[in-house]
């Protein structure tokens, strides 16, 4: 037993005499990121008015909730939260186009908060605010579901066989 103890003391002494340490810095560079996309991006938002089944009832149109907005963001040191605005390139006579972003699904980080129901116009309006360092995930069923709806001003403003289109532009900013 004594021989074993002496061997351990000798080994510990030799090991501690030969210990040297070096240190190195770890440098990190995290770029500022502000990316967004709409999923699925293969089809337009399309509304088709349905005639009433009974005379005297209004013409109706169902909302379109087929789109999702995905984003990835970082915030620079001392920077402010990012937000997403939405605007039309042209309004459509006789009706409002409404948009609601749902609460974030999936992702991680400081995901943004929807601002509620907005009426789209040619003036950019905040759709989602308070976006911090985050990523929503990619594709449908990730991020914020977008629900578009139409609200005609009145039956007198609707004209049969009239096609209208407008482009919706989303911008992420800080």
Residue frames as a rotation matrix with the C-alpha (Angstrom) as fourth column:
UNK 1
0.573 0.820 0.000 0.00
0.820 -0.573 0.000 0.00
0.000 0.000 -1.000 0.00
UNK 2
0.434 -0.491 -0.756 2.85
0.190 -0.770 0.609 2.35
-0.881 -0.408 -0.241 0.86
UNK 3
-0.645 -0.689 0.329 4.48
0.427 0.032 0.904 1.78
-0.634 0.724 0.273 -2.51
UNK 4
-0.140 0.713 0.687 1.18
0.971 -0.038 0.237 2.60
0.196 0.700 -0.687 -4.28
UNK 5
0.770 0.412 -0.486 0.81
0.551 -0.814 0.184 5.82
-0.320 -0.410 -0.854 -2.29
UNK 6
-0.030 -0.873 -0.486 4.35
0.143 -0.485 0.863 6.91
-0.989 -0.044 0.139 -3.15
UNK 7
-0.650 -0.162 0.742 3.69
0.721 0.174 0.670 6.29
-0.237 0.971 0.004 -6.84
UNK 8
0.358 0.872 0.334 0.58
0.911 -0.404 0.079 8.50
0.204 0.276 -0.939 -6.73
UNK 9
0.661 -0.189 -0.726 2.45
0.278 -0.837 0.471 11.30
-0.697 -0.513 -0.501 -4.95
UNK 10
-0.445 -0.895 -0.001 5.26
0.262 -0.132 0.956 11.11
-0.856 0.425 0.293 -7.50
UNK 11
-0.435 0.372 0.820 2.81
0.898 0.113 0.425 11.10
0.065 0.921 -0.383 -10.43
UNK 12
0.673 0.728 -0.131 0.87
0.739 -0.668 0.084 14.09
-0.026 -0.154 -0.988 -9.00
UNK 13
0.341 -0.645 -0.684 4.11
0.165 -0.675 0.719 16.00
-0.925 -0.358 -0.124 -8.40
UNK 14
-0.687 -0.619 0.380 5.34
0.445 0.055 0.894 15.38
-0.575 0.783 0.238 -11.95
UNK 15
-0.117 0.741 0.662 1.99
0.977 -0.035 0.211 16.28
0.180 0.671 -0.719 -13.43
UNK 16
0.784 0.469 -0.406 1.71
0.561 -0.816 0.141 19.59
-0.265 -0.339 -0.903 -11.60
UNK 17
-0.014 -0.867 -0.498 5.23
0.181 -0.492 0.852 20.63
-0.983 -0.078 0.164 -12.49
UNK 18
-0.837 -0.370 0.404 4.55
0.407 0.072 0.910 20.20
-0.366 0.926 0.091 -16.21
UNK 19
0.178 0.967 0.180 1.23
0.924 -0.102 -0.368 22.07
-0.338 0.232 -0.912 -16.46
UNK 20
-0.901 -0.346 -0.263 1.18
0.215 -0.881 0.422 25.02
-0.378 0.324 0.867 -18.81
UNK 21
0.123 0.990 0.063 -1.85
0.703 -0.042 -0.710 27.02
-0.701 0.132 -0.701 -19.95
UNK 22
-0.957 -0.256 0.133 -2.59
0.274 -0.662 0.698 29.09
-0.091 0.705 0.704 -22.99
UNK 23
-0.068 0.975 -0.212 -5.63
0.433 -0.163 -0.887 31.16
-0.899 -0.152 -0.411 -23.74
UNK 24
-0.894 -0.090 0.439 -7.17
0.446 -0.288 0.848 32.33
0.050 0.953 0.298 -26.98
UNK 25
-0.590 0.729 -0.348 -9.94
-0.482 -0.664 -0.572 34.78
-0.648 -0.169 0.743 -27.65
UNK 26
-0.465 0.571 0.677 -13.09
0.805 0.591 0.055 33.61
-0.369 0.571 -0.734 -29.34
UNK 27
-0.828 0.160 -0.538 -14.24
-0.292 -0.941 0.170 36.23
-0.479 0.298 0.825 -31.82
UNK 28
-0.270 0.828 0.492 -17.84
0.795 0.480 -0.370 36.26
-0.542 0.291 -0.788 -33.02
UNK 29
-0.921 0.121 -0.371 -19.28
-0.291 -0.845 0.449 38.27
-0.259 0.521 0.813 -35.87
UNK 30
-0.344 0.890 0.299 -23.04
0.743 0.453 -0.493 38.24
-0.574 0.053 -0.817 -36.10
UNK 31
-0.923 -0.020 0.384 -24.39
0.300 -0.664 0.685 40.13
0.241 0.748 0.619 -39.11
UNK 32
-0.541 0.821 -0.181 -27.50
-0.443 -0.461 -0.769 42.27
-0.715 -0.336 0.614 -38.96
UNK 33
-0.923 0.307 0.231 -30.31
0.381 0.668 0.639 40.29
0.042 0.678 -0.734 -40.57
UNK 34
-0.352 0.889 -0.292 -33.70
-0.392 -0.424 -0.817 41.47
-0.850 -0.173 0.498 -41.79
UNK 35
-0.951 0.024 -0.309 -35.26
-0.271 0.422 0.865 38.95
0.151 0.906 -0.395 -44.16
UNK 36
-0.266 0.899 0.349 -38.88
-0.407 0.223 -0.886 38.09
-0.874 -0.378 0.307 -44.88
UNK 37
-0.936 0.117 -0.331 -40.87
-0.290 0.275 0.917 36.05
0.199 0.954 -0.224 -47.35
UNK 38
-0.055 0.986 0.160 -44.44
-0.937 0.004 -0.348 35.02
-0.344 -0.169 0.924 -48.03
UNK 39
-0.965 -0.259 -0.041 -45.32
-0.261 0.931 0.255 31.32
-0.028 0.257 -0.966 -48.18
UNK 40
0.031 -0.531 0.847 -46.47
0.761 0.562 0.324 29.65
-0.648 0.634 0.422 -50.26
UNK 41
-0.210 -0.228 -0.951 -45.16
-0.226 -0.935 0.274 32.02
-0.951 0.273 0.145 -52.88
UNK 42
-0.875 -0.189 0.445 -46.48
0.311 0.485 0.818 30.12
-0.370 0.854 -0.365 -55.90
UNK 43
-0.253 0.853 0.455 -49.95
0.888 0.018 0.460 31.62
0.385 0.521 -0.762 -56.14
UNK 44
-0.755 0.078 0.651 -51.67
-0.115 -0.993 -0.014 34.98
0.645 -0.085 0.759 -55.86
UNK 45
-0.753 0.643 -0.143 -54.35
0.213 0.032 -0.977 35.92
-0.623 -0.765 -0.161 -53.38
UNK 46
-0.886 0.463 0.039 -57.60
-0.030 -0.140 0.990 35.59
0.464 0.875 0.137 -55.28
UNK 47
-0.653 0.757 0.017 -61.12
-0.113 -0.075 -0.991 36.56
-0.749 -0.649 0.135 -54.35
UNK 48
-0.857 0.514 0.034 -64.17
0.146 0.179 0.973 35.35
0.494 0.839 -0.228 -56.24
UNK 49
-0.651 0.705 0.282 -67.52
-0.722 -0.459 -0.518 36.83
-0.236 -0.541 0.808 -55.29
UNK 50
-0.909 0.412 0.067 -70.32
0.417 0.901 0.122 34.28
-0.010 0.138 -0.990 -54.87
UNK 51
-0.534 0.797 0.282 -73.87
-0.394 -0.530 0.751 35.11
0.748 0.290 0.597 -55.93
UNK 52
-0.580 0.392 0.714 -76.53
-0.744 0.102 -0.661 34.70
-0.331 -0.914 0.233 -53.23
UNK 53
-0.956 0.285 0.069 -78.66
0.293 0.923 0.249 31.58
0.007 0.259 -0.966 -53.17
UNK 54
-0.019 0.980 -0.198 -81.74
0.961 -0.037 -0.275 33.65
-0.277 -0.196 -0.941 -52.38
UNK 55
-0.056 0.089 0.994 -82.91
0.602 -0.792 0.104 36.86
0.796 0.605 -0.009 -54.03
UNK 56
0.780 0.354 0.516 -82.31
-0.072 -0.768 0.636 39.88
0.622 -0.533 -0.574 -51.84
UNK 57
0.794 -0.579 -0.184 -79.27
0.389 0.253 0.886 38.46
-0.466 -0.775 0.426 -50.05
UNK 58
0.604 -0.602 -0.522 -75.89
-0.654 -0.749 0.107 40.11
-0.455 0.276 -0.846 -50.64
UNK 59
0.706 -0.572 -0.418 -73.11
-0.077 0.524 -0.848 38.87
0.704 0.631 0.326 -52.87
UNK 60
0.884 -0.387 0.263 -70.43
-0.262 0.056 0.963 37.36
-0.388 -0.920 -0.052 -50.61
UNK 61
0.442 -0.827 -0.348 -66.72
-0.360 0.192 -0.913 36.69
0.822 0.528 -0.213 -50.77
UNK 62
0.915 -0.140 -0.378 -64.78
0.382 0.603 0.700 34.35
0.130 -0.785 0.606 -48.50
UNK 63
0.669 -0.743 -0.008 -61.56
-0.652 -0.592 0.474 35.49
-0.357 -0.312 -0.881 -46.81
UNK 64
0.693 -0.572 -0.439 -58.23
-0.008 0.602 -0.799 34.12
0.721 0.557 0.412 -48.03
UNK 65
0.701 -0.480 0.527 -55.93
-0.663 -0.166 0.730 32.82
-0.263 -0.861 -0.435 -45.30
UNK 66
0.957 -0.285 0.050 -53.61
0.278 0.858 -0.431 30.78
0.080 0.427 0.901 -47.51
UNK 67
0.354 -0.868 0.347 -50.51
0.053 -0.352 -0.934 32.93
0.934 0.349 -0.079 -46.91
UNK 68
0.784 -0.272 -0.558 -47.92
0.602 0.110 0.791 32.98
-0.154 -0.956 0.250 -44.12
UNK 69
0.697 -0.633 0.337 -45.21
-0.381 -0.725 -0.573 35.56
0.607 0.271 -0.747 -43.47
UNK 70
0.699 -0.599 -0.390 -41.81
0.714 0.609 0.346 34.19
0.030 -0.521 0.853 -42.37
UNK 71
0.734 -0.520 0.436 -38.89
-0.336 -0.837 -0.433 36.29
0.590 0.171 -0.789 -41.15
UNK 72
0.377 -0.732 -0.568 -35.41
0.907 0.415 0.066 36.13
0.187 -0.540 0.821 -39.66
UNK 73
0.680 -0.093 0.728 -33.94
-0.050 -0.995 -0.081 39.07
0.732 0.019 -0.681 -37.77
UNK 74
-0.050 -0.655 -0.754 -31.07
0.983 0.101 -0.153 40.20
0.176 -0.749 0.639 -35.58
UNK 75
0.936 0.321 0.142 -30.83
0.275 -0.923 0.269 43.47
0.218 -0.213 -0.953 -33.71
UNK 76
0.039 -0.972 0.231 -27.55
0.323 -0.207 -0.924 45.45
0.946 0.111 0.306 -33.62
UNK 77
-0.347 -0.251 -0.904 -26.13
0.936 -0.027 -0.352 46.42
0.064 -0.968 0.244 -30.22
UNK 78
-0.725 0.132 -0.676 -28.12
0.198 -0.900 -0.388 49.39
-0.659 -0.415 0.627 -28.99
UNK 79
-0.925 0.379 -0.018 -30.57
-0.103 -0.205 0.973 48.95
0.366 0.902 0.229 -31.88
UNK 80
-0.421 0.870 0.255 -34.35
-0.787 -0.211 -0.580 48.97
-0.451 -0.445 0.774 -31.77
UNK 81
-0.248 0.449 0.858 -36.89
0.198 0.891 -0.409 46.29
-0.948 0.069 -0.310 -32.53
UNK 82
-0.996 -0.054 -0.076 -37.84
-0.069 -0.122 0.990 45.68
-0.063 0.991 0.118 -36.14
UNK 83
-0.143 0.989 0.036 -41.32
-0.165 0.012 -0.986 45.90
-0.976 -0.147 0.161 -37.63
UNK 84
-0.773 0.002 0.635 -43.06
0.584 0.395 0.709 44.86
-0.249 0.919 -0.307 -40.84
UNK 85
-0.357 0.670 -0.651 -45.17
-0.442 -0.735 -0.515 47.26
-0.823 0.104 0.558 -42.88
UNK 86
-0.458 0.321 0.829 -47.57
0.759 0.628 0.175 46.46
-0.464 0.709 -0.531 -45.69
UNK 87
-0.282 0.368 -0.886 -48.89
-0.377 -0.892 -0.251 48.64
-0.882 0.264 0.390 -48.52
UNK 88
0.416 0.473 0.777 -50.76
0.634 0.461 -0.621 48.39
-0.652 0.750 -0.108 -51.83
UNK 89
-0.750 -0.639 0.173 -49.49
0.552 -0.461 0.695 49.82
-0.364 0.617 0.698 -55.09
UNK 90
-0.789 0.590 0.171 -53.07
-0.327 -0.639 0.696 50.92
0.520 0.494 0.697 -55.91
UNK 91
-0.647 0.666 0.370 -56.44
-0.323 0.200 -0.925 50.87
-0.690 -0.718 0.086 -54.21
UNK 92
-0.845 0.474 0.246 -59.46
0.496 0.524 0.692 49.12
0.199 0.707 -0.679 -55.70
UNK 93
-0.763 0.588 0.269 -62.48
-0.549 -0.809 0.210 51.34
0.341 0.013 0.940 -56.24
UNK 94
0.112 0.988 -0.101 -65.53
-0.666 0.151 0.731 50.41
0.737 -0.015 0.675 -54.23
UNK 95
0.859 0.215 -0.464 -63.96
0.138 0.776 0.615 48.17
0.492 -0.592 0.638 -51.61
UNK 96
0.366 -0.750 0.551 -61.45
-0.931 -0.295 0.216 47.88
0.001 -0.591 -0.806 -48.80
UNK 97
0.352 -0.378 -0.856 -58.90
0.024 0.918 -0.395 45.09
0.936 0.118 0.332 -48.58
UNK 98
0.673 -0.064 0.737 -58.43
-0.732 -0.199 0.651 44.12
0.105 -0.978 -0.181 -44.93
UNK 99
0.123 -0.699 -0.705 -55.49
-0.080 0.701 -0.709 42.17
0.989 0.144 0.030 -43.54
UNK 100
0.744 0.023 0.668 -54.97
-0.668 0.014 0.744 40.50
0.008 -1.000 0.026 -40.18
UNK 101
-0.207 -0.828 -0.521 -51.73
-0.478 0.551 -0.685 38.76
0.854 0.108 -0.509 -39.15
UNK 102
0.797 0.479 -0.368 -52.23
0.023 0.585 0.811 35.93
0.604 -0.655 0.455 -36.67
UNK 103
0.677 -0.578 0.457 -50.05
-0.633 -0.139 0.761 35.31
-0.376 -0.804 -0.460 -33.62
UNK 104
-0.121 -0.849 -0.514 -46.67
-0.962 0.228 -0.149 33.71
0.244 0.476 -0.845 -34.34
UNK 105
0.916 0.294 0.272 -46.57
-0.334 0.935 0.116 29.93
-0.220 -0.197 0.955 -34.75
UNK 106
0.712 -0.700 0.056 -43.29
0.683 0.672 -0.286 28.03
0.162 0.242 0.957 -34.46
UNK 107
0.340 -0.689 0.640 -39.89
0.105 -0.648 -0.754 29.67
0.935 0.324 -0.148 -34.50
UNK 108
0.377 -0.269 -0.886 -37.86
0.926 0.124 0.357 31.06
0.014 -0.955 0.296 -31.63
UNK 109
-0.743 -0.650 0.158 -36.50
0.626 -0.759 -0.179 34.29
0.237 -0.034 0.971 -30.26
UNK 110
-0.546 0.541 -0.640 -38.39
0.157 -0.684 -0.712 37.54
-0.823 -0.490 0.288 -29.84
UNK 111
-0.588 0.433 0.683 -41.14
0.801 0.200 0.564 37.07
0.107 0.879 -0.465 -32.39
UNK 112
-0.954 0.166 0.251 -43.21
-0.134 -0.981 0.140 40.09
0.270 0.100 0.958 -33.31
UNK 113
-0.544 0.828 -0.140 -46.72
0.425 0.128 -0.896 41.03
-0.724 -0.546 -0.422 -32.26
UNK 114
-0.466 0.457 0.757 -49.48
0.806 -0.134 0.577 41.62
0.366 0.879 -0.306 -34.84
UNK 115
-0.997 0.059 -0.055 -51.13
-0.037 -0.938 -0.343 45.04
-0.071 -0.340 0.938 -34.75
UNK 116
-0.302 0.949 0.088 -54.65
0.120 0.130 -0.984 43.79
-0.946 -0.286 -0.153 -35.52
UNK 117
0.253 0.522 0.814 -57.00
0.889 0.207 -0.409 44.31
-0.382 0.827 -0.412 -38.44
UNK 118
-0.429 -0.397 -0.812 -55.73
0.026 -0.903 0.428 46.90
-0.903 0.163 0.398 -40.89
UNK 119
0.788 0.596 0.155 -57.23
0.254 -0.084 -0.964 48.36
-0.561 0.799 -0.218 -44.04
UNK 120
-0.142 -0.905 0.400 -54.60
0.824 0.116 0.555 48.22
-0.549 0.409 0.729 -46.78
UNK 121
0.897 0.318 -0.306 -53.78
0.111 -0.834 -0.541 51.44
-0.427 0.452 -0.783 -48.60
UNK 122
0.656 -0.693 0.300 -50.95
0.366 -0.056 -0.929 52.97
0.660 0.719 0.217 -50.58
UNK 123
0.285 -0.545 0.788 -49.50
-0.792 -0.597 -0.126 54.28
0.539 -0.588 -0.602 -47.29
UNK 124
-0.368 -0.464 -0.806 -47.32
0.047 0.856 -0.514 51.68
0.929 -0.227 -0.293 -45.50
UNK 125
0.444 0.580 0.683 -49.01
-0.755 -0.169 0.634 50.51
0.483 -0.797 0.362 -42.30
UNK 126
-0.616 -0.701 0.359 -47.39
-0.780 0.481 -0.400 48.49
0.108 -0.526 -0.843 -39.49
UNK 127
0.304 0.658 -0.689 -48.57
-0.530 0.718 0.452 44.87
0.792 0.228 0.567 -39.62
UNK 128
0.705 -0.209 -0.678 -46.19
0.584 0.713 0.388 43.26
0.402 -0.669 0.625 -37.08
UNK 129
0.484 -0.523 0.701 -44.13
-0.511 -0.820 -0.258 45.12
0.710 -0.234 -0.664 -34.46
UNK 130
0.541 -0.295 0.787 -41.60
-0.809 0.074 0.584 44.35
-0.230 -0.953 -0.199 -31.73
UNK 131
0.937 -0.254 -0.240 -39.46
0.116 0.875 -0.471 41.89
0.330 0.413 0.849 -33.72
UNK 132
0.517 -0.820 0.247 -36.20
-0.708 -0.248 0.661 41.11
-0.481 -0.516 -0.709 -31.95
UNK 133
-0.584 -0.751 -0.308 -33.55
-0.811 0.521 0.266 38.52
-0.039 0.405 -0.914 -32.66
UNK 134
0.038 0.731 0.681 -35.70
-0.431 0.627 -0.649 35.72
-0.902 -0.269 0.339 -34.06
UNK 135
-0.859 -0.059 -0.508 -36.56
-0.499 0.319 0.806 33.26
0.114 0.946 -0.303 -36.78
UNK 136
-0.050 0.977 0.209 -40.10
-0.952 0.017 -0.307 32.06
-0.304 -0.214 0.928 -37.46
UNK 137
-0.276 0.002 0.961 -39.29
0.218 0.974 0.061 28.88
-0.936 0.227 -0.269 -39.32
UNK 138
-0.801 -0.120 -0.586 -39.81
-0.509 -0.378 0.773 28.52
-0.315 0.918 0.242 -43.05
UNK 139
-0.884 0.446 -0.141 -42.89
0.163 0.576 0.801 27.68
0.439 0.685 -0.582 -45.08
UNK 140
-0.031 0.972 0.231 -46.61
-0.425 -0.222 0.878 27.46
0.905 -0.071 0.420 -44.49
UNK 141
0.753 0.439 -0.489 -47.69
0.287 0.450 0.846 26.88
0.592 -0.778 0.213 -40.88
UNK 142
-0.085 -0.775 -0.626 -44.68
0.992 -0.124 0.019 28.88
-0.092 -0.619 0.780 -39.61
UNK 143
-0.919 -0.295 0.263 -44.59
0.317 -0.948 0.042 32.56
0.236 0.122 0.964 -38.74
UNK 144
-0.594 0.749 -0.293 -47.79
-0.198 -0.489 -0.849 34.58
-0.780 -0.447 0.439 -38.88
UNK 145
-0.421 0.552 0.720 -50.82
0.873 0.461 0.156 33.44
-0.246 0.694 -0.676 -40.89
UNK 146
-0.923 0.106 -0.370 -52.17
-0.191 -0.961 0.202 36.26
-0.334 0.257 0.907 -43.07
UNK 147
-0.294 0.896 0.332 -55.92
0.848 0.405 -0.342 36.56
-0.441 0.180 -0.879 -43.55
UNK 148
-0.993 0.015 -0.116 -57.13
-0.076 -0.836 0.543 38.86
-0.089 0.548 0.831 -46.32
UNK 149
-0.238 0.962 0.136 -60.76
0.838 0.274 -0.472 39.89
-0.491 0.002 -0.871 -46.64
UNK 150
-0.831 0.066 0.553 -62.72
0.345 -0.719 0.604 42.28
0.437 0.692 0.575 -48.83
UNK 151
-0.316 0.764 -0.563 -65.32
0.674 -0.237 -0.699 44.73
-0.667 -0.600 -0.440 -47.69
UNK 152
-0.458 0.227 0.860 -67.34
0.745 -0.430 0.510 46.33
0.485 0.874 0.028 -50.51
UNK 153
-0.993 0.120 0.010 -68.63
-0.112 -0.882 -0.458 49.81
-0.046 -0.456 0.889 -49.74
UNK 154
-0.159 0.985 0.074 -72.06
-0.477 -0.010 -0.879 48.78
-0.865 -0.175 0.471 -51.02
UNK 155
0.063 0.259 0.964 -73.79
0.563 0.788 -0.249 46.71
-0.824 0.558 -0.096 -53.68
UNK 156
0.926 0.356 -0.125 -73.90
0.128 -0.608 -0.784 49.74
-0.355 0.710 -0.609 -55.98
UNK 157
0.356 -0.877 -0.323 -70.10
-0.806 -0.463 0.369 49.76
-0.473 0.129 -0.872 -56.16
UNK 158
-0.299 -0.443 0.845 -69.86
-0.017 0.888 0.460 46.20
-0.954 0.123 -0.273 -57.56
UNK 159
0.252 0.310 -0.917 -69.70
-0.913 -0.239 -0.332 45.76
-0.322 0.920 0.223 -61.32
UNK 160
0.730 0.101 0.676 -70.00
-0.007 0.990 -0.141 42.32
-0.683 0.099 0.723 -62.96
UNK 161
0.717 -0.483 0.503 -67.08
0.697 0.486 -0.527 40.97
0.009 0.728 0.685 -65.00
UNK 162
0.739 -0.538 0.405 -64.67
-0.423 -0.839 -0.343 43.60
0.524 0.082 -0.848 -63.73
UNK 163
0.585 -0.634 -0.505 -61.22
0.744 0.668 0.022 42.34
0.323 -0.389 0.863 -62.84
UNK 164
0.779 -0.388 0.492 -59.05
-0.486 -0.870 0.084 44.35
0.395 -0.305 -0.867 -60.50
UNK 165
0.541 -0.635 -0.552 -55.60
0.728 0.682 -0.071 43.68
0.422 -0.363 0.831 -59.14
UNK 166
0.750 -0.421 0.510 -53.21
-0.560 -0.815 0.151 45.32
0.352 -0.399 -0.847 -56.73
UNK 167
0.126 -0.803 -0.583 -49.74
0.258 0.594 -0.762 44.36
0.958 -0.055 0.282 -55.55
UNK 168
0.988 0.141 0.071 -49.11
-0.046 -0.170 0.984 43.96
0.151 -0.975 -0.161 -51.82
UNK 169
0.138 -0.990 0.036 -45.60
-0.013 -0.038 -0.999 44.96
0.990 0.137 -0.018 -50.66
UNK 170
0.938 0.038 -0.344 -44.17
0.330 0.199 0.923 43.90
0.103 -0.979 0.175 -47.30
UNK 171
0.227 -0.897 0.380 -41.12
-0.129 -0.414 -0.901 45.64
0.965 0.155 -0.210 -45.80
UNK 172
0.671 -0.116 -0.732 -39.12
0.723 0.322 0.612 44.77
0.164 -0.940 0.300 -42.68
UNK 173
0.183 -0.530 0.828 -37.45
0.039 -0.838 -0.545 47.78
0.982 0.131 -0.132 -41.04
UNK 174
-0.002 -0.146 -0.989 -36.10
0.988 0.154 -0.025 49.09
0.156 -0.977 0.144 -37.75
